[in-house]
């Protein structure tokens, strides 16, 4: 399991505060994450480098929270207008994570 510090480093490396919109894929199966990235790239023209991922709802919530706080400092909106969330995951499932994200940030 990745630590919060690992997630923070990944977010910082994946994008700077630039207003760039990204997609967050949340799934506990790496195969599904890779498959979604391929579909997004070949079907919709979204580069895989524009996609971030988390392996459970808790990680997704931490990524969104960090992003929202960072973007607010610069007067910008959340970097993730689209989150593709699996429903059944360990630690925190997609239903609970989605509910918490909506309550806290939208």
ROVO-460738 format. One record per residue (C-alpha): residue number from 0; residue in three letters; chain; x, y, z. Coordinates in Angstrom, 2 decimals, padded with zeros to 5 digits, always signed. Layout:
N
+-----+-----+----+---------+---------+---------+
!   i !  aa ! ch !      px !      py !      pz !
+-----+-----+----+---------+---------+---------+
! NUM ! Ala !  A !       X !       Y !       Z !
...
+-----+-----+----+---------+---------+---------+
***
This chain:
106
+-----+-----+----+---------+---------+---------+
!   i !  aa ! ch !      px !      py !      pz !
+-----+-----+----+---------+---------+---------+
!   0 ! Unk !  A ! +000.00 ! +000.00 ! +000.00 !
!   1 ! Unk !  A ! +001.30 ! +003.44 ! -000.88 !
!   2 ! Unk !  A ! +001.79 ! +006.10 ! +001.75 !
!   3 ! Unk !  A ! +000.27 ! +009.57 ! +001.70 !
!   4 ! Unk !  A ! +003.75 ! +010.94 ! +000.98 !
!   5 ! Unk !  A ! +004.02 ! +008.72 ! -002.13 !
!   6 ! Unk !  A ! +000.65 ! +010.02 ! -003.33 !
!   7 ! Unk !  A ! +001.72 ! +013.63 ! -002.74 !
!   8 ! Unk !  A ! +004.94 ! +013.12 ! -004.70 !
!   9 ! Unk !  A ! +003.00 ! +011.50 ! -007.55 !
!  10 ! Unk !  A ! +000.56 ! +014.41 ! -007.71 !
!  11 ! Unk !  A ! +003.35 ! +016.98 ! -007.70 !
!  12 ! Unk !  A ! +005.23 ! +015.15 ! -010.42 !
!  13 ! Unk !  A ! +002.13 ! +014.61 ! -012.55 !
!  14 ! Unk !  A ! +001.15 ! +018.26 ! -012.84 !
!  15 ! Unk !  A ! +001.86 ! +021.76 ! -011.66 !
!  16 ! Unk !  A ! -000.72 ! +024.43 ! -010.95 !
!  17 ! Unk !  A ! -001.47 ! +025.42 ! -014.51 !
!  18 ! Unk !  A ! -005.21 ! +025.05 ! -014.92 !
!  19 ! Unk !  A ! -004.57 ! +021.81 ! -016.85 !
!  20 ! Unk !  A ! -007.55 ! +019.46 ! -016.59 !
!  21 ! Unk !  A ! -006.90 ! +015.80 ! -015.83 !
!  22 ! Unk !  A ! -008.81 ! +012.55 ! -015.36 !
!  23 ! Unk !  A ! -008.61 ! +010.54 ! -012.15 !
!  24 ! Unk !  A ! -009.06 ! +006.77 ! -012.52 !
!  25 ! Unk !  A ! -009.84 ! +004.93 ! -009.29 !
!  26 ! Unk !  A ! -009.65 ! +001.15 ! -009.39 !
!  27 ! Unk !  A ! -007.91 ! -001.55 ! -007.33 !
!  28 ! Unk !  A ! -006.98 ! -003.56 ! -010.44 !
!  29 ! Unk !  A ! -004.02 ! -002.26 ! -012.45 !
!  30 ! Unk !  A ! -005.31 ! -004.07 ! -015.55 !
!  31 ! Unk !  A ! -008.51 ! -001.98 ! -015.45 !
!  32 ! Unk !  A ! -006.54 ! +001.24 ! -015.02 !
!  33 ! Unk !  A ! -004.36 ! +000.42 ! -018.01 !
!  34 ! Unk !  A ! -007.37 ! -000.62 ! -020.10 !
!  35 ! Unk !  A ! -009.18 ! +002.65 ! -019.32 !
!  36 ! Unk !  A ! -006.10 ! +004.67 ! -020.26 !
!  37 ! Unk !  A ! -005.89 ! +002.85 ! -023.59 !
!  38 ! Unk !  A ! -009.60 ! +003.38 ! -024.29 !
!  39 ! Unk !  A ! -009.37 ! +007.07 ! -023.37 !
!  40 ! Unk !  A ! -006.35 ! +007.54 ! -025.63 !
!  41 ! Unk !  A ! -007.51 ! +005.65 ! -028.70 !
!  42 ! Unk !  A ! -011.23 ! +006.36 ! -028.55 !
!  43 ! Unk !  A ! -011.24 ! +009.91 ! -027.16 !
!  44 ! Unk !  A ! -007.74 ! +011.27 ! -027.83 !
!  45 ! Unk !  A ! -006.91 ! +011.72 ! -024.15 !
!  46 ! Unk !  A ! -003.21 ! +011.11 ! -023.56 !
!  47 ! Unk !  A ! -002.41 ! +008.58 ! -020.85 !
!  48 ! Unk !  A ! -000.13 ! +011.19 ! -019.29 !
!  49 ! Unk !  A ! -003.26 ! +013.31 ! -018.59 !
!  50 ! Unk !  A ! -004.63 ! +010.55 ! -016.34 !
!  51 ! Unk !  A ! -003.81 ! +009.98 ! -012.69 !
!  52 ! Unk !  A ! -004.89 ! +006.96 ! -010.69 !
!  53 ! Unk !  A ! -005.64 ! +005.75 ! -007.19 !
!  54 ! Unk !  A ! -006.10 ! +002.18 ! -005.98 !
!  55 ! Unk !  A ! -008.97 ! +002.79 ! -003.55 !
!  56 ! Unk !  A ! -011.47 ! +005.42 ! -002.49 !
!  57 ! Unk !  A ! -009.35 ! +006.66 ! +000.41 !
!  58 ! Unk !  A ! -006.43 ! +007.41 ! -001.94 !
!  59 ! Unk !  A ! -008.79 ! +009.15 ! -004.36 !
!  60 ! Unk !  A ! -010.19 ! +011.31 ! -001.57 !
!  61 ! Unk !  A ! -006.67 ! +012.28 ! -000.47 !
!  62 ! Unk !  A ! -005.66 ! +013.15 ! -004.05 !
!  63 ! Unk !  A ! -008.79 ! +015.27 ! -004.59 !
!  64 ! Unk !  A ! -008.39 ! +017.00 ! -001.21 !
!  65 ! Unk !  A ! -004.76 ! +017.91 ! -001.88 !
!  66 ! Unk !  A ! -005.58 ! +019.10 ! -005.38 !
!  67 ! Unk !  A ! -008.54 ! +021.24 ! -004.32 !
!  68 ! Unk !  A ! -006.54 ! +022.91 ! -001.54 !
!  69 ! Unk !  A ! -003.61 ! +023.58 ! -003.87 !
!  70 ! Unk !  A ! -005.82 ! +024.94 ! -006.66 !
!  71 ! Unk !  A ! -007.75 ! +027.21 ! -004.27 !
!  72 ! Unk !  A ! -004.49 ! +028.91 ! -003.32 !
!  73 ! Unk !  A ! -004.24 ! +030.05 ! -006.92 !
!  74 ! Unk !  A ! -007.94 ! +030.79 ! -007.41 !
!  75 ! Unk !  A ! -008.48 ! +027.83 ! -009.71 !
!  76 ! Unk !  A ! -010.96 ! +024.95 ! -009.76 !
!  77 ! Unk !  A ! -010.21 ! +021.29 ! -009.14 !
!  78 ! Unk !  A ! -007.93 ! +019.74 ! -011.74 !
!  79 ! Unk !  A ! -010.23 ! +016.69 ! -012.07 !
!  80 ! Unk !  A ! -013.50 ! +017.44 ! -013.88 !
!  81 ! Unk !  A ! -013.85 ! +013.69 ! -014.51 !
!  82 ! Unk !  A ! -013.32 ! +010.84 ! -012.04 !
!  83 ! Unk !  A ! -013.80 ! +007.25 ! -013.20 !
!  84 ! Unk !  A ! -014.52 ! +005.33 ! -010.00 !
!  85 ! Unk !  A ! -014.81 ! +001.58 ! -009.43 !
!  86 ! Unk !  A ! -017.56 ! +000.63 ! -006.97 !
!  87 ! Unk !  A ! -016.00 ! -002.35 ! -005.20 !
!  88 ! Unk !  A ! -012.55 ! -001.66 ! -003.74 !
!  89 ! Unk !  A ! -010.76 ! -002.32 ! -000.46 !
!  90 ! Unk !  A ! -010.22 ! +000.36 ! +002.23 !
!  91 ! Unk !  A ! -013.03 ! +002.63 ! +000.92 !
!  92 ! Unk !  A ! -015.42 ! +001.66 ! -001.85 !
!  93 ! Unk !  A ! -016.41 ! +003.90 ! -004.73 !
!  94 ! Unk !  A ! -019.86 ! +004.67 ! -003.35 !
!  95 ! Unk !  A ! -018.52 ! +006.08 ! -000.09 !
!  96 ! Unk !  A ! -015.65 ! +007.93 ! -001.78 !
!  97 ! Unk !  A ! -017.99 ! +009.52 ! -004.33 !
!  98 ! Unk !  A ! -020.39 ! +010.59 ! -001.60 !
!  99 ! Unk !  A ! -017.60 ! +012.17 ! +000.45 !
! 100 ! Unk !  A ! -016.11 ! +013.94 ! -002.57 !
! 101 ! Unk !  A ! -019.51 ! +015.42 ! -003.48 !
! 102 ! Unk !  A ! -020.19 ! +016.52 ! +000.10 !
! 103 ! Unk !  A ! -016.81 ! +018.14 ! +000.58 !
! 104 ! Unk !  A ! -016.08 ! +019.75 ! -002.76 !
! 105 ! Unk !  A ! -019.14 ! +020.06 ! -004.98 !
+-----+-----+----+---------+---------+---------+
***
